[in-house]
């Protein structure tokens, strides 16, 4: 009975555990290899999600390509019949919606602003553009003309709403970032800037004009700055109103263009993430900068969204660490049993 039991136990624990170690090592290696495969597969799956997310764009590009006439077919058409070129479209009349839509934005991400330009603030003080940048805090720049009947006020209102939410979180203008507004209408005066500044600061709940300067400038300075920003606008010759896009600019502490925020209702989270990104981790709390790593700007939606691949990488690393810990515990347990079984 005892010999049979010993013989039956031999494949597992025979020779005082000598044969056990190859089995234990194989088990540990198999578990570790499985954990490594799983950890590596998760980022790959995330990358697959990113590729699949681009599929609609690829399909659109394919549809666009298929809508084009192949060169050979075009040559055949030319041989059989002369195709008249399409007449150029007539320019949209000034003041029409199509005319207004031609005022657009061409992004110049990474471009340096011409910091030598001079402007004037609402108190009549000369304000070189370079004074807005201190090398440590990002800058929120809003282009708005002060007599705009509607859109500029909506852009400023959106900024105020987002800034008030961030202020409640401790991410305040003047401390975490700087903000300035510039009129792109070179005919406006400092008294118009002062009235608009007082109204906006009252909405924000701050009274210090130095916190948020409102600037005016001559035609050359305005033209140079808007051209570098890629911001175009058109003046209606009948009414004098300006057609322009709704966009806000986030700038780095040294005066480079970091991000464009579009529309009249962007989330406070997007503003904060853009400022953190522009500040390159030099502003905001440690938690803010950790959160920033988990979001990425999507040019298609013009919004920040969760960076799925980053979560996959973190999850894969955690799973791998947990499994390695389990393998270590398993190996120590087997070693203890082997020592206890020796004479």
C-alpha positions as CSV (number, residue, x, y, z in Angstrom):
1,X,0.0,0.0,0.0
2,X,2.7,2.5,1.0
3,X,4.9,1.6,-2.0
4,X,1.9,1.9,-4.4
5,X,1.1,5.3,-2.9
6,X,4.8,6.3,-3.3
7,X,4.8,5.1,-6.9
8,X,1.5,6.9,-7.6
9,X,2.9,10.1,-6.2
10,X,6.3,9.7,-8.0
11,X,5.3,11.7,-11.2
12,X,4.3,14.6,-9.0
13,X,6.6,14.6,-6.0
14,X,9.0,11.7,-6.5
15,X,12.7,11.9,-5.7
16,X,12.1,14.3,-2.9
17,X,10.7,17.0,-5.1
18,X,13.5,16.7,-7.8
19,X,11.0,16.2,-10.6
20,X,8.6,18.8,-9.2
21,X,10.7,21.8,-10.2
22,X,10.5,21.3,-14.0
23,X,6.7,21.1,-13.7
24,X,6.5,24.2,-11.5
25,X,8.8,26.2,-13.7
26,X,6.7,25.2,-16.7
27,X,3.6,26.3,-15.0
28,X,5.1,29.7,-14.0
29,X,6.5,30.2,-17.5
30,X,3.1,29.4,-19.0
31,X,1.3,31.8,-16.7
32,X,3.8,34.6,-17.2
33,X,3.7,34.1,-21.0
34,X,-0.1,34.3,-20.9
35,X,-0.1,37.5,-18.9
36,X,2.4,39.0,-21.2
37,X,0.4,38.1,-24.2
38,X,-2.8,39.6,-22.6
39,X,-1.0,42.8,-21.7
40,X,0.4,43.2,-25.2
41,X,-2.9,42.4,-26.8
42,X,-4.9,45.1,-25.0
43,X,-3.0,48.1,-26.6
44,X,-3.2,46.3,-29.9
45,X,-6.9,46.0,-29.5
46,X,-7.0,49.7,-28.7
47,X,-5.0,50.5,-31.8
48,X,-7.5,48.4,-33.7
49,X,-10.3,50.5,-32.3
50,X,-8.5,53.6,-33.5
51,X,-8.1,52.2,-37.0
52,X,-11.8,51.2,-37.1
53,X,-12.7,54.7,-35.9
54,X,-11.0,56.0,-39.0
55,X,-13.0,53.7,-41.3
56,X,-15.8,56.2,-42.1
57,X,-13.2,58.7,-43.2
58,X,-11.6,56.2,-45.4
59,X,-15.0,55.2,-46.8
60,X,-15.7,58.9,-47.5
61,X,-12.3,59.2,-49.3
62,X,-13.1,56.1,-51.3
63,X,-16.5,57.4,-52.3
64,X,-14.8,60.7,-53.3
65,X,-12.3,58.8,-55.4
66,X,-14.9,56.7,-57.0
67,X,-16.9,59.8,-58.0
68,X,-14.0,60.9,-60.1
69,X,-13.9,59.9,-63.8
70,X,-10.9,57.6,-64.5
71,X,-8.4,59.2,-66.9
72,X,-9.0,56.6,-69.6
73,X,-12.7,57.1,-69.5
74,X,-12.2,60.9,-69.6
75,X,-9.9,60.4,-72.7
76,X,-12.6,58.3,-74.3
77,X,-15.2,60.9,-73.7
78,X,-12.9,63.6,-75.2
79,X,-12.4,61.5,-78.3
80,X,-16.1,60.9,-78.9
81,X,-17.4,64.3,-77.9
82,X,-16.0,67.6,-76.7
83,X,-17.0,68.3,-73.1
84,X,-17.4,72.0,-72.3
85,X,-15.6,73.1,-69.2
86,X,-17.9,74.1,-66.4
87,X,-18.4,77.8,-66.0
88,X,-16.8,79.3,-62.9
89,X,-19.2,79.9,-60.1
90,X,-20.3,83.4,-59.6
91,X,-19.0,85.0,-56.3
92,X,-21.6,85.1,-53.6
93,X,-23.1,88.5,-53.1
94,X,-21.8,90.4,-50.0
95,X,-24.0,89.9,-47.0
96,X,-25.4,86.5,-48.1
97,X,-24.9,83.3,-46.0
98,X,-22.5,81.9,-48.7
99,X,-20.4,85.0,-48.6
100,X,-20.2,84.9,-44.7
101,X,-19.2,81.3,-44.8
102,X,-16.1,82.2,-46.8
103,X,-14.7,83.8,-43.7
104,X,-13.0,80.8,-42.2
105,X,-10.0,79.5,-40.2
106,X,-6.8,77.9,-41.5
107,X,-5.1,76.3,-38.5
108,X,-1.4,77.1,-38.0
109,X,-0.7,74.9,-35.0
110,X,2.8,75.5,-33.6
111,X,3.3,78.8,-35.3
112,X,4.9,81.6,-33.3
113,X,2.9,84.8,-33.0
114,X,4.6,88.1,-34.0
115,X,5.3,89.3,-30.5
116,X,6.8,92.6,-31.6
117,X,3.3,93.9,-32.5
118,X,1.9,96.8,-30.4
119,X,-1.7,97.2,-29.3
120,X,-3.5,99.6,-26.9
121,X,-5.6,98.5,-23.9
122,X,-8.9,99.9,-22.6
123,X,-7.0,102.4,-20.4
124,X,-5.0,103.8,-23.4
125,X,-1.8,102.1,-22.4
126,X,0.5,100.7,-25.1
127,X,0.5,96.9,-24.7
128,X,3.1,95.0,-26.7
129,X,1.8,91.5,-27.6
130,X,4.9,90.1,-25.9
131,X,3.7,91.3,-22.5
132,X,0.9,88.8,-22.5
133,X,3.4,85.9,-22.3
134,X,5.4,85.3,-19.2
135,X,7.0,81.9,-20.1
136,X,5.1,80.0,-17.4
137,X,1.4,80.4,-18.0
138,X,-0.6,79.6,-21.2
139,X,-2.8,82.3,-22.7
140,X,-6.4,82.2,-23.8
141,X,-6.8,84.7,-26.7
142,X,-10.3,85.7,-27.9
143,X,-10.8,87.7,-31.1
144,X,-14.0,89.8,-31.0
145,X,-15.0,93.2,-32.2
146,X,-16.8,95.2,-29.6
147,X,-19.7,96.4,-31.6
148,X,-20.5,93.0,-33.0
149,X,-24.3,92.6,-33.0
150,X,-24.4,88.9,-31.9
151,X,-21.7,86.4,-32.6
152,X,-18.7,88.0,-30.7
153,X,-20.9,88.3,-27.6
154,X,-21.8,84.6,-27.8
155,X,-18.1,83.7,-28.1
156,X,-17.3,85.8,-25.1
157,X,-20.2,84.4,-23.1
158,X,-19.0,80.9,-23.8
159,X,-15.5,81.8,-22.5
160,X,-17.0,83.3,-19.4
161,X,-19.2,80.3,-18.7
162,X,-16.2,77.9,-19.0
163,X,-13.9,80.2,-17.0
164,X,-16.4,80.5,-14.1
165,X,-16.7,76.7,-13.9
166,X,-12.9,76.4,-13.9
167,X,-12.6,79.2,-11.3
168,X,-14.9,77.1,-9.0
169,X,-12.4,74.2,-9.4
170,X,-9.5,76.4,-8.3
171,X,-8.2,76.8,-11.9
172,X,-8.4,80.6,-12.0
173,X,-7.4,83.2,-14.6
174,X,-4.3,85.1,-13.6
175,X,-3.0,82.2,-11.5
176,X,-3.3,79.1,-13.8
177,X,-3.5,81.0,-17.1
178,X,-3.8,84.4,-18.7
179,X,-6.6,85.7,-20.9
180,X,-6.9,88.6,-23.3
181,X,-9.4,89.9,-26.0
182,X,-8.4,91.7,-29.1
183,X,-10.7,93.6,-31.5
184,X,-10.0,92.6,-35.1
185,X,-11.9,95.8,-36.3
186,X,-9.1,98.3,-36.6
187,X,-11.6,101.2,-36.6
188,X,-12.7,100.5,-32.9
189,X,-11.5,102.8,-30.1
190,X,-10.5,102.3,-26.5
191,X,-13.8,103.6,-25.1
192,X,-15.6,100.7,-26.9
193,X,-13.0,98.3,-25.5
194,X,-13.6,99.7,-22.0
195,X,-17.4,99.3,-22.1
196,X,-17.1,95.7,-23.3
197,X,-14.4,94.9,-20.8
198,X,-16.6,96.2,-17.9
199,X,-19.5,94.1,-19.1
200,X,-17.5,90.9,-19.4
201,X,-15.7,91.3,-16.1
202,X,-19.0,91.8,-14.4
203,X,-20.2,88.5,-15.8
204,X,-17.0,86.8,-14.7
205,X,-17.3,88.2,-11.2
206,X,-13.9,90.0,-11.2
207,X,-13.3,93.7,-11.1
208,X,-9.6,94.0,-11.9
209,X,-9.1,95.2,-15.5
210,X,-5.6,93.9,-15.5
211,X,-6.9,90.4,-15.1
212,X,-8.4,90.4,-18.6
213,X,-7.1,93.2,-20.9
214,X,-9.3,94.2,-23.9
215,X,-7.1,95.5,-26.8
216,X,-7.4,97.5,-30.0
217,X,-4.8,98.0,-32.7
218,X,-4.1,99.6,-36.1
219,X,-4.9,97.9,-39.4
220,X,-1.4,96.6,-40.0
221,X,-1.0,95.1,-36.5
222,X,-4.5,93.5,-36.7
223,X,-3.8,92.1,-40.2
224,X,-0.4,90.7,-39.2
225,X,-1.8,88.9,-36.1
226,X,-5.0,87.5,-37.7
227,X,-3.0,86.2,-40.7
228,X,-0.6,84.4,-38.4
229,X,-3.6,82.9,-36.5
230,X,-5.2,81.9,-39.8
231,X,-8.3,83.9,-38.9
232,X,-10.1,85.6,-41.8
233,X,-13.0,88.0,-41.7
234,X,-15.0,90.1,-44.3
235,X,-16.6,93.5,-44.0
236,X,-20.1,93.9,-45.5
237,X,-19.8,97.1,-47.7
238,X,-23.4,98.0,-47.1
239,X,-23.7,97.6,-43.3
240,X,-20.1,97.7,-42.2
241,X,-20.7,94.5,-40.2
242,X,-17.9,91.9,-40.1
243,X,-18.4,88.2,-41.0
244,X,-16.1,86.0,-39.1
245,X,-15.8,82.4,-37.6
246,X,-16.4,81.6,-33.9
247,X,-13.1,80.4,-32.6
248,X,-10.9,80.9,-29.5
249,X,-7.2,80.4,-29.4
250,X,-5.1,78.7,-26.8
251,X,-1.5,79.7,-26.8
252,X,1.7,78.4,-25.2
253,X,3.6,80.4,-22.5
254,X,6.1,81.4,-25.2
255,X,3.6,82.6,-27.8
256,X,3.0,79.6,-30.0
257,X,-0.5,78.4,-31.2
258,X,-1.4,75.3,-29.3
259,X,-5.1,74.7,-29.9
260,X,-8.2,76.1,-31.6
261,X,-11.5,75.9,-29.7
262,X,-14.5,76.3,-32.1
263,X,-18.1,77.3,-31.5
264,X,-20.0,79.2,-28.9
265,X,-20.6,76.4,-26.4
266,X,-17.5,74.4,-25.6
267,X,-17.2,72.4,-22.4
268,X,-15.1,73.8,-19.5
269,X,-13.3,70.5,-19.5
270,X,-12.1,71.1,-23.1
271,X,-10.8,74.6,-22.2
272,X,-9.0,73.2,-19.2
273,X,-7.4,70.4,-21.1
274,X,-6.3,72.7,-23.9
275,X,-4.7,75.1,-21.3
276,X,-3.0,72.2,-19.6
277,X,-1.8,70.9,-22.9
278,X,-0.5,74.3,-23.9
279,X,1.2,74.7,-20.5
280,X,3.0,71.4,-21.0
281,X,2.4,70.3,-17.5
282,X,3.7,73.5,-15.9
283,X,0.3,74.7,-14.7
284,X,-2.5,72.9,-12.8
285,X,-2.3,70.3,-10.1
286,X,-0.7,66.8,-10.3
287,X,-4.2,65.3,-10.7
288,X,-5.0,67.7,-13.5
289,X,-1.9,66.6,-15.4
290,X,-2.8,62.9,-14.8
291,X,-6.3,63.5,-16.2
292,X,-4.8,65.3,-19.2
293,X,-2.8,62.1,-20.1
294,X,-6.1,60.2,-20.4
295,X,-7.7,62.5,-23.0
296,X,-6.8,63.3,-26.5
297,X,-8.0,66.0,-28.9
298,X,-10.0,64.7,-31.9
299,X,-9.7,67.0,-34.9
300,X,-12.8,65.4,-36.5
301,X,-15.1,66.3,-33.6
302,X,-13.0,69.3,-32.5
303,X,-13.4,68.1,-28.9
304,X,-11.4,66.2,-26.3
305,X,-12.3,62.6,-25.7
306,X,-11.0,59.6,-23.7
307,X,-7.9,58.1,-25.0
308,X,-8.9,54.5,-25.1
309,X,-5.5,53.1,-25.9
310,X,-4.0,54.7,-22.8
311,X,-6.6,53.0,-20.6
312,X,-5.8,49.7,-22.4
313,X,-2.1,50.2,-21.8
314,X,-2.7,50.9,-18.1
315,X,-5.0,48.0,-17.8
316,X,-2.6,45.6,-19.5
317,X,0.3,46.7,-17.2
318,X,-1.9,46.2,-14.1
319,X,-3.0,42.7,-15.2
320,X,0.6,41.8,-16.0
321,X,1.8,43.0,-12.6
322,X,-1.0,41.1,-10.8
323,X,-0.2,37.9,-12.6
324,X,3.5,38.3,-11.9
325,X,2.7,38.7,-8.3
326,X,0.6,35.5,-8.4
327,X,3.5,33.6,-10.0
328,X,5.9,34.8,-7.4
329,X,3.6,33.7,-4.6
330,X,3.1,30.3,-6.3
331,X,6.8,29.7,-6.7
332,X,7.6,30.6,-3.1
333,X,4.8,28.3,-1.9
334,X,6.2,25.4,-4.0
335,X,9.7,26.1,-2.7
336,X,8.5,26.0,0.9
337,X,6.7,22.7,0.3
338,X,9.8,21.3,-1.3
339,X,12.0,22.3,1.7
340,X,9.4,20.8,4.2
341,X,9.5,17.5,2.3
342,X,13.3,17.1,2.5
343,X,14.7,14.8,5.3
